[in-house]
Amino acid sequence: MTDPVVVFVIAILAVVGMLLFIVPVFAKMFGELGGELPAPTKVLITLSDFLKTFAPLLLIAAVAGFITWNRI
């Protein structure tokens, strides 16, 4: 059971990394080009902005949840 958990964690970290570092570069590029973006692209950019704003808070909540889970 260790292997699927490790793969899942690495996949989640890769997605979060892309949302934090790669999507904003493309959002800036698309913004400079102008025009209307498709709805899924808008959702992805909004999710990236949300994650950039609340990443520290989510990290603190994840650590607190992990500590609480281990104590219970």
Buried (B, 14 or more C-beta within 10 A) or exposed (E): EEEEEEEEEEEEEEEBEEBEEEBBEBBEEBEEEEEEBEEEBEEBBEEBBEBBEEEEEEEEEEEEEEEEEEEE
